[in-house]
């Protein structure tokens, strides 16, 4: 997603405390942030809470925001990534003390999909992402749920666009292979 032409003006207004501009920025980016959080956590309540945290952090930090080569959307996703990291640390601490929580390796069967782009909102795809490494799942969710291009992803994860392109290509190939194996498994069992 490329910044809209009026975004710099909205940011400047928001930095001066204009509530309409803050609201417009929120409306413009909330769905992408929420989808990213949902696909990374698999939990609607956690995704809602984390999304709210991202925008609360935006409200407190927007006065200090300066582009400096990091577009506003990439800046928001950096905040999202930091909140997500904190979330997973808390989850891991809870898991150490609560044996009854679901183990992270409990993975459901995943049906096939034809193309990633057409089915990204499809629940089984979210589950399939669990088979990837966190870094692989992150680049895929930033690209398709977050609607970021390779350059913006590079800014979010502190990498470069060519490295992101390679990581994304490998992650997509791995995801397709996982889904093809699952389809073959279900076909052999006479499911579908």
PAMAR-154720 format. One record per residue (C-alpha): residue number from 1; residue in three letters; chain; x, y, z. Coordinates in nm, 3 decimals. Layout:
// residues N
   num   residuo   cadena         x         y         z
   NUM       ALA        A         X         Y         Z
...
***
This chain:
// residues 192
   num   residuo   cadena         x         y         z
     1       UNK        A     0.000     0.000     0.000
     2       UNK        A     0.142     0.335    -0.099
     3       UNK        A     0.074     0.644     0.111
     4       UNK        A    -0.219     0.848    -0.008
     5       UNK        A    -0.131     1.196    -0.132
     6       UNK        A    -0.305     1.370     0.157
     7       UNK        A    -0.136     1.159     0.427
     8       UNK        A     0.149     1.403     0.505
     9       UNK        A    -0.110     1.679     0.562
    10       UNK        A    -0.316     1.449     0.785
    11       UNK        A    -0.006     1.359     0.987
    12       UNK        A     0.082     1.726     1.032
    13       UNK        A    -0.274     1.802     1.147
    14       UNK        A    -0.270     1.501     1.383
    15       UNK        A     0.060     1.619     1.529
    16       UNK        A    -0.115     1.946     1.617
    17       UNK        A    -0.388     1.750     1.798
    18       UNK        A    -0.656     1.755     1.528
    19       UNK        A    -0.891     1.474     1.629
    20       UNK        A    -1.044     1.445     1.280
    21       UNK        A    -0.698     1.387     1.133
    22       UNK        A    -0.615     1.130     1.401
    23       UNK        A    -0.944     0.957     1.329
    24       UNK        A    -0.874     0.957     0.955
    25       UNK        A    -0.530     0.801     1.010
    26       UNK        A    -0.685     0.540     1.237
    27       UNK        A    -0.955     0.453     0.982
    28       UNK        A    -0.697     0.434     0.706
    29       UNK        A    -0.470     0.185     0.885
    30       UNK        A    -0.674    -0.004     1.145
    31       UNK        A    -0.782    -0.292     0.923
    32       UNK        A    -0.430    -0.371     0.806
    33       UNK        A    -0.294    -0.359     1.161
    34       UNK        A    -0.578    -0.576     1.291
    35       UNK        A    -0.535    -0.836     1.015
    36       UNK        A    -0.162    -0.850     1.084
    37       UNK        A    -0.225    -0.904     1.455
    38       UNK        A    -0.496    -1.162     1.394
    39       UNK        A    -0.287    -1.370     1.157
    40       UNK        A     0.010    -1.353     1.392
    41       UNK        A    -0.182    -1.443     1.710
    42       UNK        A    -0.477    -1.646     1.582
    43       UNK        A    -0.690    -1.488     1.851
    44       UNK        A    -0.952    -1.221     1.776
    45       UNK        A    -0.950    -1.078     2.127
    46       UNK        A    -0.571    -1.058     2.138
    47       UNK        A    -0.569    -0.901     1.791
    48       UNK        A    -0.825    -0.640     1.901
    49       UNK        A    -0.630    -0.561     2.218
    50       UNK        A    -0.298    -0.538     2.034
    51       UNK        A    -0.449    -0.320     1.764
    52       UNK        A    -0.582    -0.086     2.032
    53       UNK        A    -0.235    -0.077     2.190
    54       UNK        A    -0.078     0.016     1.856
    55       UNK        A    -0.311     0.311     1.811
    56       UNK        A    -0.276     0.418     2.174
    57       UNK        A     0.101     0.422     2.118
    58       UNK        A     0.046     0.616     1.796
    59       UNK        A    -0.150     0.880     1.987
    60       UNK        A     0.127     0.930     2.239
    61       UNK        A     0.412     0.923     1.986
    62       UNK        A     0.271     1.095     1.678
    63       UNK        A     0.395     1.438     1.788
    64       UNK        A     0.751     1.303     1.760
    65       UNK        A     0.698     1.119     1.430
    66       UNK        A     0.924     1.234     1.147
    67       UNK        A     0.936     1.041     0.823
    68       UNK        A     1.318     1.019     0.792
    69       UNK        A     1.283     0.748     0.530
    70       UNK        A     1.023     0.548     0.724
    71       UNK        A     0.672     0.613     0.589
    72       UNK        A     0.390     0.644     0.841
    73       UNK        A     0.246     0.300     0.766
    74       UNK        A     0.585     0.133     0.817
    75       UNK        A     0.622     0.330     1.143
    76       UNK        A     0.285     0.193     1.259
    77       UNK        A     0.390    -0.160     1.172
    78       UNK        A     0.711    -0.115     1.370
    79       UNK        A     0.492    -0.026     1.668
    80       UNK        A     0.274    -0.330     1.590
    81       UNK        A     0.576    -0.556     1.571
    82       UNK        A     0.702    -0.431     1.909
    83       UNK        A     0.360    -0.488     2.069
    84       UNK        A     0.345    -0.835     1.918
    85       UNK        A     0.689    -0.919     2.057
    86       UNK        A     0.575    -0.809     2.404
    87       UNK        A     0.260    -1.017     2.366
    88       UNK        A     0.453    -1.334     2.280
    89       UNK        A     0.690    -1.279     2.575
    90       UNK        A     0.391    -1.260     2.809
    91       UNK        A     0.238    -1.571     2.653
    92       UNK        A     0.564    -1.763     2.696
    93       UNK        A     0.588    -1.660     3.061
    94       UNK        A     0.231    -1.776     3.120
    95       UNK        A     0.299    -2.107     2.946
    96       UNK        A     0.590    -2.176     3.180
    97       UNK        A     0.354    -2.158     3.475
    98       UNK        A     0.039    -2.308     3.324
    99       UNK        A     0.076    -2.661     3.192
   100       UNK        A    -0.284    -2.671     3.080
   101       UNK        A    -0.234    -2.414     2.802
   102       UNK        A    -0.226    -2.548     2.447
   103       UNK        A     0.125    -2.628     2.332
   104       UNK        A     0.242    -2.415     2.039
   105       UNK        A     0.316    -2.730     1.837
   106       UNK        A    -0.048    -2.846     1.837
   107       UNK        A    -0.122    -2.790     1.471
   108       UNK        A    -0.451    -2.871     1.303
   109       UNK        A    -0.483    -3.027     0.959
   110       UNK        A    -0.486    -2.767     0.686
   111       UNK        A    -0.694    -2.788     0.370
   112       UNK        A    -0.555    -2.678     0.037
   113       UNK        A    -0.588    -2.340    -0.126
   114       UNK        A    -0.538    -2.237    -0.488
   115       UNK        A    -0.373    -1.900    -0.443
   116       UNK        A    -0.256    -1.714    -0.139
   117       UNK        A    -0.387    -1.380    -0.257
   118       UNK        A    -0.744    -1.505    -0.304
   119       UNK        A    -0.765    -1.686     0.028
   120       UNK        A    -0.570    -1.478     0.277
   121       UNK        A    -0.887    -1.413     0.477
   122       UNK        A    -0.954    -1.787     0.488
   123       UNK        A    -0.919    -1.943     0.835
   124       UNK        A    -0.725    -2.254     0.723
   125       UNK        A    -0.457    -2.030     0.576
   126       UNK        A    -0.411    -1.863     0.914
   127       UNK        A    -0.362    -2.208     1.058
   128       UNK        A    -0.116    -2.300     0.782
   129       UNK        A     0.098    -2.004     0.880
   130       UNK        A     0.167    -2.185     1.207
   131       UNK        A     0.385    -2.432     1.015
   132       UNK        A     0.622    -2.154     0.912
   133       UNK        A     0.896    -1.999     1.120
   134       UNK        A     0.796    -1.674     1.291
   135       UNK        A     1.010    -1.476     1.043
   136       UNK        A     0.847    -1.646     0.743
   137       UNK        A     0.496    -1.592     0.879
   138       UNK        A     0.583    -1.231     0.955
   139       UNK        A     0.688    -1.138     0.601
   140       UNK        A     0.380    -1.309     0.456
   141       UNK        A     0.141    -1.136     0.697
   142       UNK        A     0.307    -0.798     0.649
   143       UNK        A     0.275    -0.839     0.272
   144       UNK        A    -0.077    -0.975     0.243
   145       UNK        A    -0.259    -0.887     0.568
   146       UNK        A    -0.070    -0.561     0.617
   147       UNK        A    -0.074    -0.480     0.244
   148       UNK        A     0.287    -0.357     0.257
   149       UNK        A     0.523    -0.364    -0.037
   150       UNK        A     0.874    -0.509    -0.008
   151       UNK        A     1.032    -0.172     0.067
   152       UNK        A     0.788    -0.100     0.351
   153       UNK        A     0.838    -0.450     0.493
   154       UNK        A     1.213    -0.392     0.483
   155       UNK        A     1.166    -0.075     0.686
   156       UNK        A     0.950    -0.257     0.939
   157       UNK        A     1.186    -0.551     0.992
   158       UNK        A     1.508    -0.349     0.948
   159       UNK        A     1.619    -0.526     0.633
   160       UNK        A     1.641    -0.435     0.264
   161       UNK        A     1.387    -0.480    -0.014
   162       UNK        A     1.589    -0.745    -0.201
   163       UNK        A     1.629    -0.956     0.113
   164       UNK        A     1.256    -0.922     0.180
   165       UNK        A     1.177    -1.030    -0.175
   166       UNK        A     1.388    -1.344    -0.130
   167       UNK        A     1.244    -1.420     0.214
   168       UNK        A     0.892    -1.372     0.086
   169       UNK        A     0.948    -1.595    -0.217
   170       UNK        A     1.094    -1.875     0.000
   171       UNK        A     0.818    -1.841     0.261
   172       UNK        A     0.545    -1.854    -0.005
   173       UNK        A     0.702    -2.160    -0.164
   174       UNK        A     0.721    -2.334     0.174
   175       UNK        A     0.358    -2.243     0.249
   176       UNK        A     0.242    -2.379    -0.087
   177       UNK        A     0.432    -2.704    -0.027
   178       UNK        A     0.270    -2.742     0.316
   179       UNK        A    -0.073    -2.687     0.167
   180       UNK        A    -0.008    -2.929    -0.121
   181       UNK        A     0.096    -3.199     0.129
   182       UNK        A    -0.219    -3.136     0.328
   183       UNK        A    -0.433    -3.157     0.016
   184       UNK        A    -0.271    -3.488    -0.078
   185       UNK        A    -0.329    -3.616     0.275
   186       UNK        A    -0.696    -3.523     0.269
   187       UNK        A    -0.740    -3.665    -0.082
   188       UNK        A    -0.590    -3.999     0.026
   189       UNK        A    -0.832    -4.010     0.318
   190       UNK        A    -1.122    -3.939     0.083
   191       UNK        A    -1.193    -3.599     0.240
   192       UNK        A    -1.266    -3.268     0.075
***
